[in-house]
Amino acid sequence: MKIHLIAIGGSAMHNIALALHHKKYSVTGSDDAIFSPSKERLEKYGLLPKEIGWFPEKITSELDAIILGMHAQEDNPELLKAKELDIPIYSYPEYIYEQSKNKKRVVIGGSHGKTSITAMILHVLQNLKIDCDYMVGAQLEGFETMVKLTHDAPVIILEGDEYLSSPIDKRPKFHLYHPDIAVLSGIAWDHINVFPNFEMYVDQFRIFKEMILDTLIYCSEDKELNKLAMEHTKCKLIPYTTLEHEIKNGVTFVKNTELLIFGNHNLQNMNAALLVCKELGITEKDFLKKISSFKGASKRLELVKKHDSSSIYKDFAHSPSKLKATTSAMKKQYTHRALVACMELHTF
């Protein structure tokens, strides 16, 4: 297969380029700007474009498919040439689905916790040596790429973002995956630049729910999500809540298993991951044994430095609900310490 990626330098796009290269596909790409770490990672495998910019002459009828990144514009000269030659054009999530049609698809959706839940599931599967494909929204310890696509893996674990698919496809990404098993972690109005009112935002999750082929695992502590789950549905429903736990000397335990993560939000995420793993045939005992070494996804309550009297964490909490969850977790975990929080405001 010969695949060309328009806007290959993006975080998601360069990872799918690497995944397809590892699958022995012939991969090329273009972009008008490529920054670190994408640049070095593409260069390592000979996928870095020789010149920066758009080159319609690269688009020929020999190509089997085009993958279009969000960074490209609707009038991109390479995109226009591909349309002229009638080459199949896919958004990033569309192509992921094309690669996973014959696999069991597990999709992790929700306004918050998607990356953490996906990372927990992948950590457990990897440590149990269970083969799977995946797509996750952060670089994880022990994983070379954020995307893995193979011919043989029977299962694929997908982080299901509700943001737009491509410049020419305004559907939310998670509407394109058609999950066998899905998780919804909660609904808190996000992406307000795309969904101008709350009702429109909730509708995206309603549409997603109707696409689930088998099982929905959802957080019943979330008011909006609970309402949505109770609406007529054809899939099996499995609710979850915060795992019962205790905190001793700043360390969280679940069923006598010491954890490296903490906070109600993370314990909800962990319960979702446990239920997915059970659906995949993994026992609770095996799950707890392997999750005990999980340090968290990159920049998700990530420990930077600590000593006896202070700890420093960084967290990608880019909406009010996420910020609230982070500060609440800190206060509960370190009851006798002062909390100093520095926040960089999100664009919207």
NUPA-776318 format. One line per 4 residues: number of its first residue (from 1); their letters; for each residue x, y, z of N, C-alpha, C. Coordinates in pm, whole numbers. Each point is the difference from the previous one (the first is absolute). Layout:
residues N
NUM	A	X:Y:Z:X:Y:Z:X:Y:Z; ...
***
This chain:
residues 348
1	MKIH	83:-120:0:-83:120:0:88:126:0; -37:97:-82:69:128:-4:-92:108:57; 43:59:112:-82:96:73:74:134:9; -72:109:-26:59:134:14:-78:77:106
5	LIAI	74:61:93:-64:76:108:19:150:-23; -111:70:-14:4:145:-12:-6:58:142; 103:72:38:21:51:137:54:-112:89; 110:-60:-44:61:-116:68:62:37:134
9	GGSA	26:128:24:73:40:120:-81:6:128; -131:-12:-8:-85:8:119:26:-113:98; -40:21:125:22:-99:105:-61:-135:-37; -127:2:-40:-67:-124:-38:49:-50:-136
13	MHNI	17:92:-94:34:-38:-138:137:-65:-9; 101:54:69:132:-62:-13:1:-138:66; -85:-19:100:-8:-132:64:-65:-104:-90; -102:41:-76:-61:-98:-92:96:-28:-115
17	ALAL	81:100:-38:102:-23:-103:99:-107:47; 45:11:126:93:-99:55:-65:-138:8; -128:-3:42:-71:-128:13:-12:-70:-135; -33:76:-105:-15:-59:-133:135:-42:-57
21	HHKK	105:76:32:136:-39:-41:38:-133:65; -31:-16:131:29:-126:69:-83:-115:-57; -113:34:-61:-87:-102:-62:48:-34:-142; 112:60:-39:65:-23:-130:-74:68:-116
25	YSVT	-78:102:28:-59:80:-106:105:100:-50; -18:46:-123:82:107:-56:-63:134:38; 70:79:80:-58:122:59:78:124:-45; -73:101:-48:57:131:-28:-87:106:67
29	GSDD	50:123:3:-79:105:63:53:139:-30; -83:99:30:37:140:-19:-53:83:116; 64:116:22:-49:94:100:70:134:-21; -63:107:48:62:132:-13:77:40:126
33	AIFS	-3:-87:102:78:21:121:3:-131:79; 119:-41:42:14:-124:80:94:31:117; -50:-22:120:75:34:121:39:-127:76; 85:18:100:37:-111:89:-120:-36:88
37	PSKE	-18:-127:38:86:-115:-33:-37:-69:-132; -106:49:-67:-42:-64:-127:115:-7:-99; 74:110:-11:108:10:-98:102:-111:18; 50:-16:123:102:-101:27:-54:-142:-17
41	RLEK	-124:-20:39:-57:-136:-8:-25:-40:-145; -45:94:-83:-17:-29:-143:136:-22:-67; 97:81:38:135:-10:-58:63:-135:29; -22:-51:122:57:-129:42:-37:-113:-97
45	YGLL	-122:7:-55:-47:-108:-89:-5:42:-148; 69:111:-32:8:42:-140:-131:54:-55; -88:50:87:-131:49:-43:-11:152:-1; 106:69:43:-3:146:4:5:55:-143
49	PKEI	-97:84:-40:4:58:-135:131:75:-24; 53:-12:-122:127:65:-32:-14:151:-3; -119:47:-36:-26:144:-4:-129:31:75; -3:117:62:-121:45:69:-91:70:-101
53	GWFP	-128:-31:5:-96:62:-92:-92:-104:-62; -85:49:-90:-97:-87:-68:44:-18:-145; 0:-125:-47:50:-31:-133:-100:-90:-74; -92:61:-75:-103:-79:-69:57:-105:-95
57	EKIT	124:22:-47:61:-98:-91:28:-133:71; 1:0:135:15:-126:75:-125:-87:-8; -110:63:-33:-128:-72:-2:-23:-59:-139; 17:-132:-9:-17:-70:-128:-99:-114:15
61	SELD	-43:-54:-112:-99:-109:0:56:-130:57; 130:-4:29:60:-120:60:-37:-12:148; -44:109:61:-36:-3:142:-130:-77:23; -2:-82:105:-121:-75:36:-94:83:87
65	AIIL	56:93:78:-85:81:89:74:125:46; -80:100:35:48:123:61:-59:7:142; 82:34:100:-51:28:134:17:149:24; -109:67:32:-2:146:12:0:42:147
69	GMHA	101:76:40:10:47:138:-77:128:22; -33:28:128:-77:120:37:74:129:-33; 132:-5:-6:79:121:-24:-16:53:-143; -36:-88:-92:-16:41:-140:-127:83:-17
73	QEDN	-3:79:-107:-118:81:-31:-79:-63:-114; -125:43:-17:-86:-56:-105:54:27:-139; 77:109:-18:55:33:-132:145:-48:-16; 43:-95:83:136:-53:-7:26:-54:-142
77	PELL	109:42:-65:24:-41:-138:15:-152:-19; 55:-68:100:11:-146:-10:-137:-66:11; -84:54:87:-136:-52:15:-79:19:-130; 12:118:-60:-70:28:-126:45:-95:-111
81	KAKE	131:-28:-4:53:-93:-102:-53:-142:25; -7:-41:126:-52:-134:33:-145:-14:-43; -79:106:24:-141:-2:-43:-9:-10:-152; 86:74:-69:2:0:-147:30:-139:-54
85	LDIP	91:-72:67:39:-135:-44:-91:-109:57; -98:41:81:-95:-93:61:68:-106:88; 104:42:72:67:-88:96:-82:-1:129; -23:-116:62:-76:-5:126:64:89:107
89	IYSY	-81:87:62:49:93:102:-66:-34:134; 80:-23:101:-50:-38:132:42:104:103; -87:25:96:45:70:120:78:-101:84; 72:51:99:76:-86:91:-87:-109:62
93	PEYI	-115:34:64:-81:-106:61:-63:-94:-103; -35:51:-117:-55:-87:-105:100:-109:-37; 127:37:-12:100:-98:-40:28:-99:112; -4:47:123:13:-92:114:-110:-105:-7
97	YEQS	-123:43:-29:-111:-96:-11:24:-98:-114; 47:50:-114:30:-88:-114:98:-109:39; 94:36:86:103:-95:43:-49:-98:108; -118:26:55:-46:-81:114:-137:-64:-22
101	KNKK	-46:-4:-123:-133:-54:-29:-18:-144:46; 107:-78:-4:-9:-142:34:48:-30:142; 13:105:83:44:-18:138:-113:35:96; 11:-45:124:-90:48:105:45:139:38
105	RVVI	-91:98:-11:36:139:26:-50:45:137; 93:48:83:-33:57:131:30:149:-9; -103:84:21:16:145:-15:-26:69:134; 97:81:43:-9:71:128:-38:145:-29
109	GGSH	-123:39:37:-48:136:-24:-37:69:130; -38:128:-12:-36:79:117:78:131:1; -51:98:74:64:132:1:133:0:74; 22:-97:87:124:-4:77:39:-144:29
113	GKTS	128:-22:22:48:-132:40:27:-98:-113; -24:41:-125:16:-93:-113:142:-56:-9; 96:90:3:140:-43:-14:41:-90:116; -39:37:122:38:-79:118:-60:-140:-4
117	ITAM	-130:-11:-34:-65:-131:-7:66:-87:-107; 22:60:-118:64:-73:-109:139:-47:42; 75:89:64:136:-33:44:-1:-114:102; -97:1:93:-10:-106:100:-26:-136:-66
121	ILHV	-92:-3:-94:-33:-125:-71:123:-51:-73; 70:90:-71:118:-41:-77:112:-48:91; 16:65:115:103:-41:97:-25:-144:46; -125:-30:33:-35:-135:48:17:-103:-112
125	LQNL	-50:30:-120:11:-94:-112:146:-28:-34; 81:107:-3:141:-18:-33:72:-86:104; -30:24:129:66:-75:106:-49:-144:10; -118:-26:-54:-50:-138:-8:37:-66:-134
129	KIDC	75:78:-84:45:-48:-131:-117:-40:-90; -106:81:7:-116:-19:-88:13:96:-117; 3:-54:-121:24:81:-119:-124:84:-35; 20:128:-27:-109:86:-44:55:115:-81
133	DYMV	-83:54:-88:30:127:-66:-56:111:87; 40:125:-29:-49:109:84:21:136:-65; -69:98:55:22:142:-28:-30:75:129; 98:77:48:-15:70:127:55:142:-16
137	GAQL	-54:95:78:31:141:-21:120:53:76; 87:-86:49:122:46:68:108:-106:-17; 124:43:9:110:-95:-5:6:-75:133; -4:-132:-4:-3:-81:122:134:-68:23
141	EGFE	37:-11:126:123:-70:36:-10:-146:-44; 102:-47:-70:2:-139:-46:-61:-20:-137; -50:108:-62:-60:-8:-133:74:96:-93; 50:-50:-112:79:85:-90:-87:105:-69
145	TMVK	-120:-40:-40:-87:92:-74:-136:10:69; -77:103:-38:-135:18:52:-103:-77:-82; 45:-61:-109:-87:-80:-87:71:-130:-34; -75:-111:6:53:-128:-48:-107:-65:-86
149	LTHD	37:-39:-121:-91:-66:-93:70:-121:-58; -58:-118:21:61:-124:-50:-103:-79:-79; 47:-104:-67:-90:-89:-72:-69:-98:96; 69:-39:108:-41:-117:78:-73:27:131
153	APVI	24:114:67:-59:24:132:-153:-7:-9; -66:-77:89:-146:-19:-10:-82:117:57; 66:86:80:-69:108:72:71:132:-27; -77:109:-7:61:133:-6:-63:89:107
157	ILEG	83:71:75:-44:90:107:16:143:-53; -110:75:-7:1:132:-63:-47:108:96; 78:106:14:-46:118:71:-93:76:-94; -123:24:44:-103:57:-87:-28:146:29
161	DEYL	68:88:-71:-16:144:19:-126:49:-71; -66:100:60:-120:57:-62:29:121:-88; 129:32:-20:36:113:-85:-15:-39:-147; 3:98:-91:-26:-22:-142:104:-90:-66
165	SSPI	-44:-72:-104:86:-101:-63:104:58:-95; -40:95:-85:92:59:-97:-59:131:-52; 78:76:-77:-53:126:-54:-120:-19:-93; -14:-120:-58:-113:-24:-90:-101:-100:58
169	DKRP	22:-39:124:-91:-93:68:-23:51:141; -117:62:21:-28:68:127:-63:-92:105; -1:-130:-27:-52:-94:100:100:-18:113; -48:-17:125:93:-33:109:72:-132:-28
173	KFHL	126:-6:40:82:-118:-29:-65:-129:49; -57:3:123:-50:-127:57:-126:-51:-68; -60:78:-89:-115:-47:-77:43:-95:-113; 128:-11:-25:47:-78:-115:52:-138:37
177	YHPD	3:-33:129:66:-124:43:-93:-120:15; -130:19:20:-98:-110:13:47:-107:100; 2:34:129:59:-91:100:-84:-123:29; 68:-109:29:-66:-117:59:-22:27:149
181	IAVL	106:49:66:-5:37:141:38:148:11; -78:76:77:31:142:15:-1:39:146; 79:102:32:-2:64:132:-38:145:-19; -88:51:87:-24:144:11:27:41:144
185	SGIA	96:90:17:48:37:133:-77:115:62; -67:81:-83:-72:114:52:-26:102:-110; -91:92:28:-32:105:-97:12:136:69; 100:77:-42:19:136:49:33:85:-121
189	WDHI	-79:100:-27:6:79:-124:143:41:-35; 52:-60:-105:135:27:-47:-8:39:-148; 110:43:-59:4:39:-141:-110:101:-33; -10:103:80:-109:97:-18:16:81:-128
193	NVFP	119:-3:-59:19:65:-130:-68:-76:-113; -30:-127:23:-65:-84:-102:-147:-25:34; -27:-21:129:-137:-28:45:-47:118:85; -69:98:-61:-28:127:68:-100:-7:115
197	NFEM	-74:-112:12:-87:-13:117:8:-142:56; -38:-14:125:15:-126:72:-82:-112:-63; -121:32:-45:-88:-102:-59:64:-61:-125; 62:85:-81:67:-48:-122:116:-94:36
201	YVDQ	70:36:107:112:-82:46:-48:-136:49; -106:-1:82:-54:-127:51:-48:-88:-114; -56:60:-105:-49:-77:-116:110:-85:-63; 125:47:5:110:-77:-60:18:-133:74
205	FRIF	-20:1:130:10:-123:79:-121:-89:-22; -116:60:-23:-123:-76:-29:17:-76:-132; 54:67:-100:26:-64:-130:100:-114:17; 106:26:76:102:-103:25:-62:-122:67
209	KEMI	-85:23:98:-62:-110:74:-79:-92:-92; -69:59:-97:-80:-79:-93:86:-83:-95; 127:31:-11:90:-73:-90:66:-121:67; -15:-12:131:67:-108:74:-65:-134:-34
213	LDTL	80:-97:-38:-51:-128:-47:-34:-96:113; 70:10:115:-19:-101:104:-19:62:139; 105:62:57:1:36:142:43:144:23; -75:71:85:41:133:46:31:-5:149
217	IYCS	123:38:34:45:12:139:1:150:30; -77:44:99:-14:145:21:5:37:148; 45:123:28:10:48:137:-136:48:49; -58:-74:91:-135:34:48:3:116:99
221	EDKE	119:45:41:9:117:89:-14:131:-77; 5:-7:-132:-16:118:-83:-148:19:-34; -56:111:43:-144:25:-11:-48:-5:-146; 67:72:-89:-43:5:-140:15:-136:-67
225	LNKL	108:-67:29:25:-130:-59:-101:-103:49; -34:8:128:-100:-91:55:-134:18:-70; -38:126:-25:-125:28:-73:5:-59:-140; 113:20:-66:16:-49:-137:-6:-153:-6
229	AMEH	63:-65:96:1:-147:3:-139:-58:18; -85:72:73:-135:-48:28:-94:15:-119; 41:77:-100:-81:9:-122:1:-135:-70; -99:-23:-86:-10:-128:-71:133:-36:-67
233	TKCK	41:-123:18:127:-43:-59:-7:-146:-37; 79:-36:-101:3:-141:-43:121:-75:55; 94:73:62:121:-66:51:-13:-33:149; 83:-93:44:6:-37:142:64:115:78
237	LIPY	-53:31:119:50:110:81:72:-53:125; 120:51:26:74:-34:122:41:131:67; -67:38:110:38:124:70:122:-22:89; 74:108:27:110:-8:96:7:128:82
241	TTLE	66:-12:115:18:114:91:147:5:44; 29:87:95:136:7:56:30:-127:79; 113:-60:-24:38:-122:72:15:27:150; -46:-94:81:24:11:144:150:-7:26
245	HEIK	48:88:88:144:9:22:28:59:137; 126:-6:40:43:70:121:135:65:-27; 26:108:72:125:74:-15:80:-12:130; 123:-51:-10:88:-13:117:131:72:-30
249	NGVT	29:100:82:126:75:-14:23:50:-142; -108:53:-61:13:57:-135:5:-103:-111; -32:-126:29:-1:-106:-101:-139:-61:-6; -52:-21:-121:-134:-55:-19:6:-151:-20
253	FVKN	-94:-72:67:-11:-146:-12:-140:-37:-47; -9:-98:-90:-127:-60:-42:12:-150:21; -87:-56:85:3:-144:31:142:-45:37; 64:76:89:135:-29:50:109:10:-107
257	TELL	-36:55:-116:100:22:-105:46:145:4; 131:21:19:55:135:6:9:59:-141; -50:123:-16:-2:64:-131:98:117:-5; 47:31:-121:83:118:-21:-85:121:-38
261	IFGN	-125:-25:-40:-93:108:-36:-93:29:118; -73:111:-7:-91:35:110:-106:97:-51; -98:26:87:-108:93:-32:-124:-71:-50; -120:50:37:-125:-62:-41:-11:-15:-151
265	HNLQ	47:102:-71:-8:-3:-146:79:-118:-56; 122:-20:50:83:-112:-45:-60:-134:42; -66:-2:117:-61:-125:47:-126:-34:-78; -69:101:-52:-109:-26:-95:58:-56:-130
269	NMNA	107:65:-48:65:-46:-123:47:-144:12; 56:-32:116:51:-135:24:-113:-103:-1; -116:37:55:-114:-91:-1:-47:-25:-143; -3:106:-82:-38:-16:-141:97:-94:-71
273	ALLV	130:19:24:102:-86:-62:-16:-145:45; -29:-19:130:-22:-135:54:-117:-69:-71; -110:74:-19:-119:-59:-62:25:-34:-147; 76:85:-70:37:-32:-139:84:-128:-2
277	CKEL	98:-7:88:88:-118:3:-78:-127:32; -99:11:89:-86:-116:30:-75:-45:-126; -50:98:-77:-70:-32:-126:94:-70:-99; 130:25:14:99:-62:-88:55:-131:59
281	GITE	-59:-44:112:36:-129:57:110:2:104; 34:117:52:105:13:102:-63:-1:139; 59:-72:93:-56:-8:136:34:126:79; -81:28:103:27:115:87:135:-16:69
285	KDFL	33:-121:41:127:-26:68:119:38:-90; -5:-43:-125:108:31:-94:6:150:-29; -118:62:-12:-5:144:-26:67:77:113; -38:-29:125:55:73:115:151:-21:12
289	KKIS	44:-120:-28:144:-30:8:79:87:-98; -53:18:-121:72:75:-103:-19:152:11; -118:43:46:-26:145:7:80:65:112; 50:-80:93:74:56:114:128:72:-44
293	SFKG	52:-32:-117:123:66:-48:-30:114:-97; -127:32:-19:-37:108:-94:26:137:63; 83:80:-66:40:131:53:-91:113:-47; -86:-28:-97:-84:105:-57:47:36:-140
297	ASKR	-92:55:-80:36:46:-134:79:130:10; 78:28:-103:82:121:-2:-83:125:22; 45:84:95:-62:129:32:-139:-14:64; -39:-121:38:-127:-20:71:34:-28:146
301	LELV	-4:104:83:44:-9:140:135:-70:8; 93:44:-82:132:-62:-9:94:58:106; 59:-88:78:94:42:105:130:47:-63; 38:125:31:124:58:-53:115:-21:99
305	KKHD	-25:30:129:104:-9:102:-66:-6:138; 60:-72:92:-54:2:136:110:-27:102; -20:48:123:78:-44:115:-94:-8:120; 51:-7:120:-84:-29:116:-113:99:24
309	SSSI	22:126:-33:-100:101:37:-71:66:-119; 40:-31:-123:-68:61:-114:3:-89:-124; -99:18:-85:-8:-73:-126:-45:97:-108; 54:-16:-122:-37:85:-113:-57:-89:-111
313	YKDF	-118:37:-47:-66:-74:-108:-30:94:-116; -8:-57:-120:-53:77:-113:-120:-75:-57; -96:77:-52:-126:-62:-41:-59:75:-119; -45:-76:-99:-61:59:-120:-149:17:25
317	AHSP	-35:94:86:-141:22:38:-50:125:-72; -50:-18:-123:-28:116:-83:-148:41:-5; -76:-44:99:-139:48:11:-36:8:149; -102:77:36:-34:19:142:-24:-130:76
321	SKLK	-70:-96:-62:-30:-126:70:128:-78:32; 97:6:-93:126:-72:21:84:67:108; 0:132:-1:74:75:101:-55:-27:140; -133:-6:8:-66:-28:128:38:-140:50
325	ATTS	-2:-97:-90:34:-137:38:144:-9:50; 92:71:-66:141:-2:38:23:61:138; -56:118:22:22:66:130:-66:-78:113; -117:-59:-27:-68:-82:103:84:-121:36
329	AMKK	60:-64:-101:84:-118:25:121:36:85; 62:113:-30:117:45:76:-34:25:147; -112:69:22:-40:34:138:-31:-126:82; -60:-98:-66:-37:-123:70:123:-87:29
333	QYTH	94:0:-95:119:-85:15:98:56:103; 13:133:3:96:65:90:-75:95:93; -68:-58:98:-91:77:86:72:102:88; 127:-22:30:70:89:93:99:94:-70
337	RALV	-12:11:-130:92:86:-75:-75:117:-65; 70:111:-17:-55:112:-76:7:-32:-149; -100:42:-75:-2:-23:-144:24:132:-74; 102:1:-84:26:115:-88:-24:-47:-143
341	ACME	-93:65:-71:-34:-42:-136:28:112:-99; 70:-31:-108:28:95:-108:-70:-50:-125; -85:84:-60:-80:-46:-115:25:89:-122; 24:-67:-113:4:71:-128:-138:-12:-63
345	LHTF	-64:112:-28:-136:-1:-53:-4:-55:-142; -97:-87:-26:-23:-53:-134:-55:111:-91; 25:-12:-130:-43:102:-96:-148:39:17; -83:-101:21:-146:25:8:-51:2:142
***
